[in-house]
Amino acid sequence: MNNPFDYTPDAECEAAFRELLAGIDTLRSSGREDDAEFCRELSAGKMLGVLIAEDAAGVRRRLFAFSGQLGSGGFHRKGFVGPVFDYLAPNGYFKTKEAEITHLNFEIARFEKGAYAARKDRHESMKAELDAEVAEFKEQ
């Protein structure tokens, strides 16, 4: 299996990447505001991907993708593969799990400021007393 961080793309992959860059250049010069916004966001730093795959009929296809959301199209842009799932869907997996995590973080913060904080303060106070007592015995 190829290591995606340590390999040399073959000629077909290089050609597909050049095709992707040419398509982006076409968008840059289109004069359409949503194309310009898409390209500005790409320039700000987005990961692009090229995949060469073979379909069931044995025809090789080039697939292009970008990470995250871009421009007014969000996850969807003509010529690019769409997302596996929409992580912004309000009732989708990502948002429901994010809400659960947020709730847990709130509960942890509440605990750390309440009962836990009081016990921790008591522990540190008792430890300081015992350390002082041990030091006193060592002196004797």
C-alpha positions as YAML, in Angstrom:
chain: A
units: angstrom
residues:
- id: 1
  name: MET
  ca: [0.00, 0.00, 0.00]
- id: 2
  name: ASN
  ca: [1.26, 3.47, -0.82]
- id: 3
  name: ASN
  ca: [2.22, 5.74, 2.03]
- id: 4
  name: PRO
  ca: [0.39, 9.01, 1.22]
- id: 5
  name: PHE
  ca: [3.27, 10.99, 2.72]
- id: 6
  name: ASP
  ca: [6.14, 9.20, 0.99]
- id: 7
  name: TYR
  ca: [5.58, 8.22, -2.61]
- id: 8
  name: THR
  ca: [5.94, 9.55, -6.13]
- id: 9
  name: PRO
  ca: [2.64, 9.87, -8.01]
- id: 10
  name: ASP
  ca: [2.56, 8.12, -11.37]
- id: 11
  name: ALA
  ca: [2.04, 9.94, -14.69]
- id: 12
  name: GLU
  ca: [-1.73, 9.33, -14.69]
- id: 13
  name: CYS
  ca: [-2.06, 10.86, -11.23]
- id: 14
  name: GLU
  ca: [0.12, 13.82, -12.20]
- id: 15
  name: ALA
  ca: [-2.07, 14.38, -15.28]
- id: 16
  name: ALA
  ca: [-5.22, 14.25, -13.13]
- id: 17
  name: PHE
  ca: [-3.71, 16.79, -10.74]
- id: 18
  name: ARG
  ca: [-2.83, 19.11, -13.64]
- id: 19
  name: GLU
  ca: [-6.44, 18.73, -14.83]
- id: 20
  name: LEU
  ca: [-7.65, 19.73, -11.37]
- id: 21
  name: LEU
  ca: [-5.38, 22.81, -11.31]
- id: 22
  name: ALA
  ca: [-6.51, 23.80, -14.82]
- id: 23
  name: GLY
  ca: [-10.13, 23.56, -13.68]
- id: 24
  name: ILE
  ca: [-9.36, 25.82, -10.72]
- id: 25
  name: ASP
  ca: [-7.66, 28.33, -13.04]
- id: 26
  name: THR
  ca: [-10.80, 28.31, -15.20]
- id: 27
  name: LEU
  ca: [-12.90, 29.08, -12.11]
- id: 28
  name: ARG
  ca: [-10.55, 31.95, -11.16]
- id: 29
  name: SER
  ca: [-11.10, 33.65, -14.49]
- id: 30
  name: SER
  ca: [-14.84, 32.92, -14.81]
- id: 31
  name: GLY
  ca: [-15.96, 36.28, -13.44]
- id: 32
  name: ARG
  ca: [-18.61, 34.60, -11.25]
- id: 33
  name: GLU
  ca: [-18.56, 35.66, -7.60]
- id: 34
  name: ASP
  ca: [-19.17, 32.14, -6.22]
- id: 35
  name: ASP
  ca: [-16.23, 30.85, -8.31]
- id: 36
  name: ALA
  ca: [-14.03, 33.67, -7.00]
- id: 37
  name: GLU
  ca: [-15.09, 32.90, -3.40]
- id: 38
  name: PHE
  ca: [-14.37, 29.20, -3.94]
- id: 39
  name: CYS
  ca: [-10.87, 30.03, -5.21]
- id: 40
  name: ARG
  ca: [-10.19, 32.52, -2.39]
- id: 41
  name: GLU
  ca: [-11.00, 29.85, 0.17]
- id: 42
  name: LEU
  ca: [-8.81, 27.34, -1.66]
- id: 43
  name: SER
  ca: [-5.94, 29.85, -1.60]
- id: 44
  name: ALA
  ca: [-6.41, 30.33, 2.15]
- id: 45
  name: GLY
  ca: [-5.53, 26.67, 2.64]
- id: 46
  name: LYS
  ca: [-7.66, 23.70, 1.78]
- id: 47
  name: MET
  ca: [-6.61, 20.14, 1.10]
- id: 48
  name: LEU
  ca: [-7.32, 18.87, -2.40]
- id: 49
  name: GLY
  ca: [-7.41, 15.26, -3.46]
- id: 50
  name: VAL
  ca: [-7.24, 13.26, -6.67]
- id: 51
  name: LEU
  ca: [-8.31, 9.63, -6.86]
- id: 52
  name: ILE
  ca: [-8.09, 7.44, -9.92]
- id: 53
  name: ALA
  ca: [-10.48, 4.53, -9.73]
- id: 54
  name: GLU
  ca: [-11.91, 1.89, -12.00]
- id: 55
  name: ASP
  ca: [-15.67, 1.44, -12.26]
- id: 56
  name: ALA
  ca: [-17.52, -1.88, -12.59]
- id: 57
  name: ALA
  ca: [-17.18, -1.73, -16.37]
- id: 58
  name: GLY
  ca: [-13.40, -1.36, -16.12]
- id: 59
  name: VAL
  ca: [-13.38, 2.33, -17.11]
- id: 60
  name: ARG
  ca: [-10.84, 4.42, -15.23]
- id: 61
  name: ARG
  ca: [-12.28, 7.58, -13.68]
- id: 62
  name: ARG
  ca: [-10.72, 10.65, -12.08]
- id: 63
  name: LEU
  ca: [-12.32, 11.92, -8.90]
- id: 64
  name: PHE
  ca: [-11.55, 15.29, -7.34]
- id: 65
  name: ALA
  ca: [-12.27, 16.34, -3.76]
- id: 66
  name: PHE
  ca: [-11.64, 19.13, -1.28]
- id: 67
  name: SER
  ca: [-11.66, 19.11, 2.49]
- id: 68
  name: GLY
  ca: [-14.41, 20.75, 4.49]
- id: 69
  name: GLN
  ca: [-16.68, 23.43, 3.10]
- id: 70
  name: LEU
  ca: [-15.91, 25.94, 0.39]
- id: 71
  name: GLY
  ca: [-17.78, 28.96, -0.87]
- id: 72
  name: SER
  ca: [-21.54, 29.23, -1.23]
- id: 73
  name: GLY
  ca: [-21.78, 25.57, -2.27]
- id: 74
  name: GLY
  ca: [-20.64, 24.40, 1.15]
- id: 75
  name: PHE
  ca: [-19.84, 20.73, 0.73]
- id: 76
  name: HIS
  ca: [-21.09, 20.45, -2.84]
- id: 77
  name: ARG
  ca: [-19.36, 21.77, -5.91]
- id: 78
  name: LYS
  ca: [-19.79, 20.70, -9.51]
- id: 79
  name: GLY
  ca: [-16.83, 18.59, -10.58]
- id: 80
  name: PHE
  ca: [-15.98, 17.46, -7.04]
- id: 81
  name: VAL
  ca: [-17.01, 14.40, -5.07]
- id: 82
  name: GLY
  ca: [-19.55, 15.26, -2.36]
- id: 83
  name: PRO
  ca: [-19.03, 14.49, 1.32]
- id: 84
  name: VAL
  ca: [-19.54, 11.06, 2.82]
- id: 85
  name: PHE
  ca: [-21.91, 12.70, 5.30]
- id: 86
  name: ASP
  ca: [-23.00, 16.23, 6.16]
- id: 87
  name: TYR
  ca: [-21.46, 16.92, 9.54]
- id: 88
  name: LEU
  ca: [-23.54, 20.08, 9.92]
- id: 89
  name: ALA
  ca: [-26.93, 18.33, 9.71]
- id: 90
  name: PRO
  ca: [-28.68, 19.37, 12.96]
- id: 91
  name: ASN
  ca: [-29.89, 15.83, 13.77]
- id: 92
  name: GLY
  ca: [-26.97, 14.05, 12.16]
- id: 93
  name: TYR
  ca: [-24.38, 11.91, 13.92]
- id: 94
  name: PHE
  ca: [-21.75, 14.65, 14.25]
- id: 95
  name: LYS
  ca: [-24.03, 17.33, 15.70]
- id: 96
  name: THR
  ca: [-25.78, 14.95, 18.12]
- id: 97
  name: LYS
  ca: [-22.44, 13.61, 19.40]
- id: 98
  name: GLU
  ca: [-21.06, 17.14, 19.58]
- id: 99
  name: ALA
  ca: [-24.04, 18.11, 21.78]
- id: 100
  name: GLU
  ca: [-23.39, 15.11, 24.04]
- id: 101
  name: ILE
  ca: [-19.73, 16.06, 24.39]
- id: 102
  name: THR
  ca: [-20.64, 19.68, 25.13]
- id: 103
  name: HIS
  ca: [-23.04, 18.49, 27.84]
- id: 104
  name: LEU
  ca: [-20.36, 16.23, 29.36]
- id: 105
  name: ASN
  ca: [-17.85, 19.11, 29.33]
- id: 106
  name: PHE
  ca: [-20.40, 21.30, 31.13]
- id: 107
  name: GLU
  ca: [-20.96, 18.57, 33.75]
- id: 108
  name: ILE
  ca: [-17.21, 18.12, 34.24]
- id: 109
  name: ALA
  ca: [-16.71, 21.88, 34.65]
- id: 110
  name: ARG
  ca: [-19.60, 22.02, 37.14]
- id: 111
  name: PHE
  ca: [-18.13, 19.11, 39.09]
- id: 112
  name: GLU
  ca: [-14.64, 20.63, 39.08]
- id: 113
  name: LYS
  ca: [-15.99, 23.90, 40.48]
- id: 114
  name: GLY
  ca: [-18.27, 22.23, 43.04]
- id: 115
  name: ALA
  ca: [-17.75, 19.05, 45.05]
- id: 116
  name: TYR
  ca: [-14.42, 18.18, 43.43]
- id: 117
  name: ALA
  ca: [-12.93, 21.61, 44.10]
- id: 118
  name: ALA
  ca: [-13.92, 21.47, 47.77]
- id: 119
  name: ARG
  ca: [-12.46, 17.98, 48.21]
- id: 120
  name: LYS
  ca: [-9.30, 18.91, 46.34]
- id: 121
  name: ASP
  ca: [-8.81, 21.99, 48.57]
- id: 122
  name: ARG
  ca: [-9.39, 19.84, 51.68]
- id: 123
  name: HIS
  ca: [-6.91, 17.23, 50.41]
- id: 124
  name: GLU
  ca: [-4.23, 19.84, 49.70]
- id: 125
  name: SER
  ca: [-4.76, 21.43, 53.10]
- id: 126
  name: MET
  ca: [-4.52, 18.06, 54.91]
- id: 127
  name: LYS
  ca: [-1.45, 17.13, 52.86]
- id: 128
  name: ALA
  ca: [0.25, 20.39, 53.81]
- id: 129
  name: GLU
  ca: [-0.52, 19.73, 57.49]
- id: 130
  name: LEU
  ca: [0.82, 16.18, 57.29]
- id: 131
  name: ASP
  ca: [3.93, 17.29, 55.38]
- id: 132
  name: ALA
  ca: [4.59, 19.85, 58.10]
- id: 133
  name: GLU
  ca: [4.08, 17.20, 60.79]
- id: 134
  name: VAL
  ca: [6.46, 14.79, 59.01]
- id: 135
  name: ALA
  ca: [9.06, 17.56, 58.68]
- id: 136
  name: GLU
  ca: [8.72, 18.30, 62.41]
- id: 137
  name: PHE
  ca: [9.25, 14.61, 63.31]
- id: 138
  name: LYS
  ca: [12.30, 14.49, 61.02]
- id: 139
  name: GLU
  ca: [13.78, 17.47, 62.87]
- id: 140
  name: GLN
  ca: [13.26, 15.76, 66.23]
...
